[in-house]
Amino acid sequence: MKIVKINDLKTGLIKTSGGFKFPNYKTTGESSFMAGLLAGVKNAGKTNTMCNILEIEKHLMEKDNKVLWFSGSRDDKVKLFEAKYPNNFIYIGALDLESFNNTIEMVKRNIEEWGKKFKLVSILEKYLLKHKLTPEELQELENASYCNDVDFENMNLEYPPIHSLVLDDSLGSDLISGYGKNAKIFQRFFIAHRHLYTNVFILSQHIKSISRPLRVNLNTIIVFPMRSTDIYSSIFPEFSNLFKNKLENFINIMNVIEEKNNHSFLTIYQDKNKFVRINFDEEVIF
C-alpha cells in the first residue's frame, strides 16, 4: 500500500452553538451515552455490577436524571435503590411494548418540560442582564411569574435530563430478542438513544439471544466468565479488533478472570475511546 499527500486540506470537528456539555462518565472517561450489555451466567453478579455502575456514576441519579429499571421481579437491590433514591430511581416492571412506549413517552415529556423551563430561564437571564427582550419574550416571562415556580436549586441548567433504561431479566420480551414489528420499534430507539439523552443497559444470561441489530450498536460490553469457550468464539468477531484479531487473547483474559473467582468481569468499550479492562480499573494491553 502506498499513500501520497496531494494537498494541505484537513477535516475537523464542526463547532455548533447552543450544544450541551454532558458530564464524563468515570467508567469510560468520556461523555458518550452508553449502549451497554452485561452478560453472564445466573448469579454471576450482573445486577450487583449494574447497581455499582449507578453508584459510581452518581450524576445518573441526581436532579432531573432518572434510572428506569425494567424487570419481571423486584430484586432486593432494586428495592434498596428505590428507597435510597425515591425521586431518581423508578421500577417499571416487565418489559413489553406497552411499558416501553409509556416509558419513552415519559422520557420525551421530561425533556420537553425541561426545554420549556430552560427557555424561560434564558429569557430571565437576559432580563436580569438588562438585555432588550422582544414583546413575546416579555409576555412569556410575565405569564410564568418571572420563573417564580422554577426550582433553581434542583434544576440542571447545563444539559437536559439524562434517563438510563436498565433491562434486567427481559429476554422473554420480543423487543430485544425478536425480529418482528415490536423488535424493530425497539431497535429504532436503541440506535438513536443518544438523541433522547438516554443510556440503555441490557442484563442477560444469553448474549446470542439478543438480536444482532442491538449487539452491533453496543459501545459497552461487560462479560462474566461463561460455562463454555464456544460462547466466546461466537461473539468474538463483533469486537475482535480490540483483541488484535486473536481469539486466544480473548479466551486467555477470560481464563484469568475466571481464576480470580470473585465476580470479576471483562469490560470492553468501543466509542471515541477504545479499551479492554478487567473490571473498571485494570487495563489490558495485548
C-alpha positions in Angstrom: 0.0 0.0 0.0 1.2 3.5 -0.8 -0.1 6.8 0.4 0.7 10.1 -1.4 -0.1 13.5 0.1 -1.5 15.8 -2.5 -2.6 19.0 -0.6 -3.0 20.6 2.9 -6.8 20.3 3.2 -7.9 18.9 6.6 -11.1 17.8 8.1 -12.2 18.9 11.6 -15.0 18.8 14.1 -17.8 21.2 13.1 -18.4 23.5 16.1 -22.0 24.4 16.7 -23.6 26.9 19.0 -26.0 26.0 21.7 -24.7 22.5 22.3 -25.0 20.9 25.8 -21.9 19.8 27.8 -22.7 16.5 29.4 -20.5 15.1 32.2 -17.9 12.5 31.6 -18.5 9.0 32.9 -16.0 7.7 35.3 -16.2 4.2 33.9 -15.5 5.2 30.3 -13.7 8.5 30.5 -15.9 10.3 28.0 -19.4 11.8 27.8 -20.9 9.4 25.1 -24.2 7.9 26.2 -23.9 4.1 26.8 -25.5 1.3 25.0 -24.4 -1.5 27.3 -24.7 -5.2 27.7 -23.9 -7.1 31.0 -23.7 -10.8 30.1 -23.1 -13.7 32.4 -24.5 -16.9 33.8 -27.0 -16.9 36.7 -25.6 -15.4 39.9 -22.5 -14.1 38.1 -23.1 -10.6 39.5 -24.8 -8.7 36.7 -27.4 -6.9 38.9 -24.8 -6.1 41.5 -22.4 -4.7 38.9 -25.2 -2.6 37.3 -26.0 -1.1 40.7 -22.3 -0.4 41.3 -22.2 1.5 37.9 -25.1 3.6 39.1 -23.3 4.3 42.4 -20.1 5.2 40.6 -21.9 7.4 38.0 -23.7 9.5 40.7 -24.9 12.1 38.2 -27.3 9.5 36.8 -29.4 9.7 39.9 -29.2 13.5 40.6 -31.5 16.4 39.9 -33.7 15.6 36.9 -31.8 12.5 35.9 -33.6 9.2 36.3 -32.9 5.4 36.2 -35.8 3.4 34.8 -35.5 -0.3 35.8 -37.4 -2.9 33.8 -37.6 -6.4 35.4 -40.3 -9.1 35.9 -39.3 -9.3 39.6 -38.2 -6.8 42.2 -34.8 -7.8 43.3 -33.8 -6.8 46.9 -31.1 -4.5 45.4 -33.8 -2.8 43.3 -35.9 -2.3 46.4 -32.9 -0.8 48.2 -32.3 1.7 45.3 -36.0 2.6 45.2 -35.8 3.5 48.9 -32.4 5.2 48.7 -33.2 7.3 45.5 -37.0 7.7 45.6 -37.0 10.7 43.1 -34.5 9.3 40.7 -34.9 5.5 40.6 -38.1 4.1 39.2 -39.0 0.4 38.9 -41.1 -0.1 35.8 -42.0 -3.9 35.8 -41.7 -6.4 33.0 -40.6 -5.1 29.6 -43.3 -5.2 26.9 -44.4 -2.9 24.1 -46.8 -1.0 26.3 -44.4 -0.5 29.2 -41.7 0.5 26.8 -43.8 3.0 24.9 -45.2 4.6 28.1 -41.7 5.0 29.4 -40.4 6.6 26.3 -43.3 9.0 26.3 -42.4 9.9 29.9 -38.8 10.5 28.8 -39.9 12.8 26.0 -42.2 14.7 28.3 -39.4 15.2 30.8 -37.1 16.5 28.1 -39.8 18.8 26.7 -40.7 20.2 30.1 -37.0 20.8 30.8 -36.7 22.7 27.5 -39.6 25.0 28.3 -38.1 25.8 31.7 -34.7 26.3 30.2 -36.1 28.7 27.6 -37.8 30.7 30.4 -34.6 30.8 32.5 -32.7 32.0 29.5 -35.2 34.8 28.9 -35.0 35.7 32.7 -31.2 35.9 32.4 -31.5 38.3 29.5 -34.0 40.4 31.6 -31.7 40.5 34.6 -28.7 41.5 32.5 -30.9 44.3 31.1 -30.8 43.0 27.5 -33.7 44.0 25.3 -36.5 41.5 25.2 -39.0 41.0 22.4 -42.7 41.6 23.3 -43.2 37.8 23.0 -40.3 37.1 25.4 -41.6 39.6 28.0 -45.1 38.2 27.8 -43.7 34.6 28.3 -41.8 35.9 31.4 -44.8 37.6 32.8 -47.1 34.6 32.2 -44.5 32.5 34.1 -44.4 35.0 37.0 -40.8 35.6 36.2 -39.9 32.0 36.9 -41.2 32.1 40.4 -42.1 28.4 40.3 -38.8 27.2 38.9 -36.8 25.1 41.4 -33.4 26.6 40.6 -31.6 24.6 43.3 -32.5 21.3 41.8 -32.8 22.1 38.1 -29.8 21.3 35.9 -29.1 24.3 33.7 -26.2 22.7 31.8 -28.0 19.9 29.9 -31.4 18.1 29.5 -32.3 15.3 31.9 -30.4 12.0 31.4 -32.5 8.8 31.5 -31.0 5.4 31.9 -33.0 2.3 31.0 -32.0 -0.9 32.6 -33.5 -4.1 31.1 -33.0 -6.8 33.6 -34.1 -10.4 33.1 -36.0 -9.4 30.0 -35.0 -11.9 27.3 -38.6 -13.1 27.3 -39.6 -9.8 25.6 -39.7 -9.9 21.8 -38.4 -6.3 21.9 -34.8 -7.4 22.5 -34.7 -11.0 21.3 -37.2 -11.0 18.4 -37.1 -9.8 14.8 -40.8 -8.7 14.2 -42.6 -5.4 14.3 -42.1 -4.9 18.1 -38.4 -5.6 17.8 -38.0 -3.0 15.0 -39.7 -0.4 17.2 -37.1 -1.0 20.0 -34.2 -1.2 17.5 -35.0 2.3 16.1 -34.9 3.7 19.7 -31.7 1.7 20.5 -29.9 3.0 17.5 -30.9 6.6 18.2 -30.9 6.5 22.0 -28.4 9.4 22.2 -30.9 11.8 20.7 -33.1 11.3 23.8 -30.0 11.7 26.1 -30.6 8.1 27.2 -28.4 5.3 28.3 -29.6 1.7 27.8 -28.2 -1.4 29.7 -29.3 -4.9 28.9 -28.6 -7.6 31.5 -28.7 -11.1 30.1 -27.5 -14.7 30.6 -27.5 -15.4 26.8 -25.6 -13.0 24.6 -26.6 -14.6 21.3 -30.3 -14.4 22.2 -30.1 -10.6 21.9 -30.9 -9.6 18.3 -27.9 -8.8 16.2 -29.0 -5.2 15.3 -28.8 -4.4 19.0 -25.5 -6.2 19.6 -23.7 -4.3 16.7 -24.7 -1.0 18.2 -23.3 -1.6 21.7 -20.4 0.5 22.9 -20.1 -1.0 26.4 -19.9 -4.8 26.9 -19.3 -6.4 30.3 -18.7 -10.2 30.1 -18.6 -12.5 33.1 -17.0 -16.0 32.7 -19.2 -18.3 30.7 -19.5 -22.1 31.0 -18.2 -22.8 27.5 -15.5 -21.2 25.4 -17.8 -21.8 22.4 -19.8 -18.7 23.5 -16.6 -16.7 23.4 -15.9 -17.9 19.8 -19.4 -17.0 18.7 -19.3 -13.4 20.0 -15.6 -12.7 19.4 -16.0 -11.4 15.8 -18.1 -8.4 17.0 -15.1 -6.8 18.8 -12.1 -8.8 17.6 -10.1 -5.7 16.6 -9.7 -4.8 20.3 -8.0 -8.2 20.8 -5.6 -7.9 17.9 -8.0 -10.2 16.0 -6.8 -13.2 18.0 -9.4 -15.3 19.7 -6.8 -16.7 22.1 -6.3 -13.3 23.5 -10.0 -13.1 24.4 -10.1 -16.6 25.9 -6.9 -16.1 27.8 -8.1 -13.0 29.6 -11.4 -14.6 30.4 -9.5 -17.5 31.9 -7.5 -15.1 34.1 -10.8 -13.5 35.3 -12.3 -16.9 36.0 -9.4 -17.9 38.1 -10.0 -14.8 40.3 -13.3 -16.4 41.4 -14.5 -13.1 42.9 -17.3 -11.9 40.5 -14.7 -10.0 38.3 -15.6 -9.3 34.7 -14.2 -8.1 31.4 -15.1 -4.6 30.2 -14.9 -3.9 26.5 -15.5 -0.3 25.4 -15.6 1.0 21.8 -16.6 4.5 21.2 -14.4 7.6 20.9 -12.2 5.7 23.4 -11.5 2.0 23.0 -10.2 -0.3 25.7 -10.3 -3.7 27.3 -10.2 -3.9 31.1 -10.6 -6.3 34.0 -13.5 -4.7 35.9 -13.1 -1.0 35.6 -9.6 -0.5 37.0 -7.2 -2.8 35.2 -6.3 -2.0 31.6 -5.4 -5.0 29.4 -2.9 -4.4 26.6 -2.1 -7.0 24.0 
